[in-house]
Amino acid sequence: MKLEAPDRVKPTGEQTVAQSLSRIDENRARLRDLIPRFESSDGEAKFPHPYFGDMTAVEWLILIGGHERRHTEQIRRLLAKH
């Protein structure tokens, strides 16, 4: 499903590729740091998503993985054209 990203997360072209990749690495590290909290959670806590409504932490992790995969495929397609 393709959704329109809110303005606050749309690329502005103000960051370099290296800066963007660095931010991805930082976000992954933060997610890894949260693993112990997910493991000790009862899994019932929900957090709001602007399009999908309330989601559990596990649902968020699945969504993040799919989101990253989508962008990786976009990058591969762009690189294949050049």
N, C-alpha and C positions, 0 to 999 in steps of 0.2 A: 504494500500500500504506500503510495507516495503522498506525503503531506507537505504543506507549505510551512517552512520554518518561520517562527516569529522573528521580527527584525533584530531582537537582542542577540540572536545566535547566527544570523546570516553573515557570511564572509564579507569583509569590508575591503580586503586587499591591502590593509595596513600592516599585516604581519607577513614575515617571510615564511617560506616553506619550513625552514629550520626552526623558526619560532613555533609554528603550528605543530610540528612533530614533537618538539620539546613539551608542549602543553599536553599532547596526547600521552606521552610517557609519564608526565606528572599525574595526570588523571588516573592512569592505570595503577600507579604506585599507591595513590590514595584508596582506590578500590581494593587493592590487595590488603591494605592496612585495615579495611573494614571487615575482612573475612571472619575474624574471631567474633565480632559482634553479630554477624549473621548466624554463625554456628550456635551462639548462645541464645538467640532469639527464638520465640515460640512460632515465628513466621506469620503471625496474625496482624502485626502492625502494618498499616498502609500509608502510603505517601502519594499525594496527588500528582497526576500527569495532566498537562494542559489539554490533551486530545483524548486520552484513554481513561481518564478518571482515576479513582484510587487504585493503586497497585501495591502489592507486597514487595519486599526487598528482593525476593527471588525473581519475581516478574520483572522488576527493574533491571536486574543483572542480565536476564535473557534479552530484554529489549536493547540494552547497551551493546551486548555482543552482536546482535543482528544489525544494529545501527552502524557499528564499526565495520562489519563485513560489507554492508552496502557501500560505504564510502571507499573502502579498499577496492571494491570492484569498479567503482567510478574512476578511481585513480588509474587502475590497470587499463581501462578502456581508453582513457585520455593518453596514456603513455604509448599504447599500441598505435595510435594515430600519428605519432611523431617519430 
